[in-house]
Amino acid sequence: MGRFATGVTVLTAVVDGRVHAMTANAVTSVSLDPPLVLASVSAHCQWRFAARAAGGYSIHVLADDQAELARWCASAERHEQPDRLPLLPCGSTGHARLAGVLATIDCRTYAEYPAGDHDLLIGEVVAVEVSVDGEPLVFAERRFGGFRPTVLSAVRDAIVVADFPVEDPFPGWTTPVDSGVATVAG
Ligand SMILES: Cc1cc2nc3c(=O)[nH]c(=O)nc-3n(C[C@H](O)[C@H](O)[C@H](O)COP(=O)(O)O)c2cc1C
């Protein structure tokens, strides 16, 4: 799975006013109705116990300048210096807010399934906050990186030949004729 690139999140759970955080990339959406998401979490990590006590958790989607935060939230340092977490005042749901993230998804526990040495935590989304503009942090092959968009030329052709009005899903983009690799106009 190391070759499968993912975004990077920090999961938080608030217990007795203390925010417990952990880096996770095994996070995905599950259902639209009801809105459900999933996080696969080590059954033995400390954060797992915090999530159980809190009855819910938040998923913070990291921006590409937050690799250091991702590293730190996967290290033991965070247990010793919890005040280094870049916390903002809590959201309306009482869930934690982290500075500089692209989006935050607050969930209440909907279901939990043991799966080997991990637990699958299904969360029902209770609030979504889209925060700053920016590009997502990406993780693959045990390395952090950035997102490099490409647009297949077939997609561009489909937009041009369609016989009904199609809104360009990529406004502001141009596609070099030969390479099919998109660049941002202007
Ligand atoms: C990029 C990245 C992604 C990670 N994704 C997960 C994950 O999806 N699930 C998980 O249980 N641990 C994941 N980890 C490891 C945990 O962050 C780390 O083991 C955990 O913070 C240790 O937990 P504890 O100190 O609370 O026991 C990831 C680590 C990194 C660096």
The ligand as an ORCA input file, in Angstrom:
! r2SCAN-3c Opt
* xyz 0 1
  C       1.858      9.758      7.400
  C       1.411      8.870      8.535
  C       0.210      8.226      8.465
  C      -0.232      7.407      9.500
  N      -1.457      6.811      9.398
  C      -1.898      6.031     10.407
  C      -3.215      5.454     10.347
  O      -3.960      5.644      9.388
  N      -3.608      4.689     11.397
  C      -2.816      4.470     12.477
  O      -3.237      3.767     13.396
  N      -1.563      5.027     12.567
  C      -1.114      5.798     11.568
  N       0.131      6.382     11.651
  C       0.959      6.133     12.836
  C       0.482      6.954     14.002
  O       0.419      8.358     13.731
  C       1.409      6.720     15.211
  O       1.742      5.373     15.299
  C       0.692      7.077     16.408
  O       0.690      8.459     16.477
  C       1.263      6.494     17.664
  O       0.203      6.558     18.538
  P       0.302      6.720     20.121
  O       1.534      7.533     20.406
  O      -0.977      7.464     20.426
  O       0.313      5.359     20.698
  C       0.582      7.211     10.636
  C       1.815      7.875     10.706
  C       2.226      8.690      9.684
  C       3.545      9.411      9.781
*
